[in-house]
Amino acid sequence: MGDIGDRSGFDLVVTNGIVSSIEKLDFLVAVCCSPKPPHQAISPFSVLNIYPKPTSSVTYDYRFWRIRHPVRSAIYKPEIGRLVVGWVTTSEYLLFEVLPPGNEIGIKDGKISCLGTSLPRSPHTQIIDAKGGMITPGGVDSHVHFAQDNSPTGDDFTTGSRSAIAGGTTTVIAFASQLKTEQSVLPCIEEYHTRAKDQTYCDYGFHLILTNPTPNIMRTEMPLLIEQGITSVKLYMTYEPLKLGDSQLLDVLMSARTLGFTTMVHAENSDIISLITDRLEANGHTAPYFHAISRPQIAENEATYRIISLAELTSTPILIVHMSSEIAMKHVRKAQTRMLPIHAETCPQYLFLLSERLKGTPQDEFAGAKCVCSPPLRHDPKDLEAMWRGIANGTFTTFSSDHAPSTYDHAGGKKLGIKDGIMRYRDIPNGVPGVETRLPLLFNHAGTKPNSRLSIPRFVQLTSSDPAKLYGLEGVKGNIAPGYDADLVIWYPEKEFEEGGVEIKQENLNHGVDYTPYEGMKVGNWPRLTVLRGKVVWDRDSEGIKGELGDGRFLKRGLGKIVVGRVGDGVQGMLDGERDFWA
């Protein structure tokens, strides 16, 4: 193979590993399909996912139009003067860069400078020999809650980011939360900058939780935030201190369409939850398990359908966060097949945990509080399988942790849910830890073995490359290619498998709380090394945390990219141009 990038003057060379990237390396791809896809969707194919060779004829779930078409052929044409790196197939398979052993990654000034073989070394070049390893881009966790006012016993930016790098995540996007009484969002942004500055082990950015979208905020302050690199907002359809009504949601969506910021939505029907909660309490059903009873799937299903309808009406891309319901997921899938730009996220707790956990233990019924989160853990293993199908078939664009823990054994933590000896689930702080275990849990099910649930490329897509695209970090994070930050994770799947895997234990984790809901689970692998901008910040078999407080930088993000569907189409049941009278 030939080299791609600048071949001179490396600070660090990573050699001998199998490199699993997710994006183009300077080539164009044309695809011939049957039936023919929409012509509007063919032009974006300067970027494609390249999957390992399957063992039988497959169909590919297109990232740009999300409709299944049998692939007839794939033709590549290298850019003049550049060579394509990777395994290229030209019959029934689309292309994904999985570079075989012997390839090297040259790093200079914190950036990937070159991919090639036999890269030159100087006496000062550091070498990482990844023989037998798999190299993936550093994880991008686009949904974490650090230093939140409603979780004073949870992780701050120091403990949360330390936990992130130990689990292979090099970038987190946390939330800066506006209070409903605040007439400006600028003070809260400034406050969160203060909380994070020089206090992180990994790179970070902010989303804005928008609870009071005044006309001045939407017209004047949101453009300022975009200039500052804060290009995404989160909206709530539940929780009294946070929720917006439909008219407010519509106003924000129309502003998002105009300004281009990414809109995240927590979709649960607030009135359904309030009614059930009040009646459960009146009947004395207040133990942690009843948290799951109070937030049935229909609450998520209705809100999901409603926010998709509002997004379609305004022609605005959205991301529905932490999905847990199969019916809600089907609403998303149906919208995607209609080319609507509806993105979706799920989290580890909805793949691995059931509501049975909320019942606690014979010794401590309240221990179920450790697993109180919203949406809640669902009841049936079939619910977990449904989320796995969404992982496999492309419904989910991102796989995030929703890391939002509180200390369990603390009067100001989860035990806020005990008053005068009586358990009250409605007072338990919501959220579970997960930023450190997110990648190992999913990587455990990725690969080419018969029981693998997803490919390594799909793993990279969900945990790194698509979050980077969606949240304005493309070109910086989420890819192993020249010009990108040298954020890498080195795994040794075969070695770990032979040794029986790794057991998740609270005592081995690096977060700032006193439990993990995944205690005792075994995973086949754990990141051996985490590299942040060319610096080894985690070495599992040596000191553990090798990074230093302050290694992390604030990421000034650009506008996000639509990963699924497209904007500009009409609305079902409306005449062409009808929306133009008012939009």
ABEGO torsion letter per residue (X at the ends): XBBBEBABGBABBBBGBBBBBABBBGBBBBBBBOBBBBAAAAAABABBBBBBBBABBBBBBBAAAGBBBBBABBBBBBBBGBBBBEBBBABABBBBBBBBBGBBBBBBGGBBABBBBGBBBBAABBBBBABGBBBBBBBBBABBBBGBAABAABBBAAAAAAAAAAAGBABBBBBBBBBAABABAAAAAAAAAAAABGABABBBBBBBBBABBBAAAAAAAAAAAAAAGBABBBBBABEAAABBBAAAAAAAAAAAAAAGBBBBBBBBBAAAAAAAAAAAAAAGBABAAAAAAABBAAAAAAAAAAAAAAAAAAGBBBBBBGBABAAAAAAAAAAAAAGBBBBBBBBAAAAABBAAAAAEBAABAAAAAAABBOBBBBABAAAAAAAAAAAAAGABABBBAGBBBBBABBAABAAAABBGGBBBAAABBBEBBAAAAAAAAAAAABEABAABABBAAAAAAAAAAAAAAAAGABGABGBBBBGBBBBBBBBBAAAAAAAGEBBBBAAABABABABBAABGBBBABBBABBBBGGBBABBAABAEBABBBGABBBBBBBBBBBABEBBGBBBBGBBBGAAAAAX
